[in-house]
Amino acid sequence: MATFKTTINISPDDVAKLKSLGYSLYGFKSVAASAGGSPTVWFHLPKEKLLGQTEITWEEEFQAYNSTTTIAPKVTIKASNTIKTDLGELVTIEKDSGNIGSTTGGVDGAVSFLNQDTQGFTVGINQVVNGKSNILCAFPILGAGSSRVITPITKIALIFSTDEIQTATVITKAMSAGAFIDLTSVSSREVNYDTNTGWSADKGTWLKNFDAFADLQAMLIESTSTEEKALTERHA
């Protein structure tokens, strides 16, 4: 099982400043899927846990969920059912019950959903971060044999903010300035944070700074749709 890590270096003075002003660290994870989905708060590191070297670790360990919560900005997704799954597996929502099960037969490298019920749901994936499995995205799925295909991507967004937001809450606009970090083809990154100059990575092009109110939905949800059409036709 692959493990990934991002280390954030912060000076002692800036750690003290962040804590005194009530800043916490929020994290988001990128996925590829067709249009209509939203990122959710993947993890929240409270101010008490901020260190001079703050480490975020995550694993390729996944769960799938379905929910009756309607997706909207600042709404917290409440999972109705959650099940362990893996890339390449197919998560089926059963007709009449709305229960979910995971089997083989999905799209390689993705978590696939097939809704056999006659009502729509919100669906998405959880991924283990800092030892806990948390929801990282939310997508609507229609009923009567509709599908969703969600591919996790090794890109994350980090934001220090004084807002108090629960994990699994839909956030479409950045609460504050942040860093978008690409871990494609690597397992770790090391970044720096300064309360005055922001995020940096010794000129690494894999780190992109973004401002408050940046469109997190556009940044974190990469668009693709051909896999869903093929999956739906395969199970028609």
QUISULCOR-V475370 format. One line per field, one symbol per residue. ss: DSSP state (H for helix, E for strand, - for the rest). phi: phi as a letter, one per 30 degrees, with the letter a starting at -180 (. if undefined). psi: psi as a letter, one per 30 degrees, with the letter a starting at -180 (. if undefined). A space follows every 50 residues. Layout:
ss->???
phi->???
psi->???
//
This chain:
ss->--EEEEEEEE-HHHHHHHHHH--EEEEEEEEEE----EEE--EEE-HHH- --EEEEEEEEEEEEEEE--------E----EEEEE---EEEEE------E EEEE------EEEEE-----EEEEEEEEE--EEEE-EEEEE----EEEEE EEEEEEEEEEE-------EE--E----EEEEE-----EEEEEEE---EEE ------EEEE----EHHHHHEEE--HHHHHHHHH--
phi->.dbbbbcccbdedddddeddcidcccbbbdbcaddjcbdbddbbcdedcd bdbcccbbbdbbbcbbacdddaeidddcddbbbdbadjcccccddicidb bbbdjddeibccbbccdcbdbcblbcbdbhibdbdbabbdbdchidbbbb cdbdbbbbbdaddcbddiddbcbddadabcccceibcabbbcbbdccica ahidddcbdbceiddddddccddabdddddddddcd
psi->kkklkkkjkkleeeeeeeeffgklkkklkklklllflklljelkjlefgk lejkkkkllikllllllgkkklkgkkkjkekkkkalkflkjkjkkeeglk lkllgakkgljkkjjflglllklallkkkhgkjkkflkkkklahgllkjk jkkiklkkkklfkjkllgkkjfkkfllakjkjgkglfllklkkkfefbkl hhgkffkkkllkgljeeeefjkkkfeeeeeeeeeg.
//
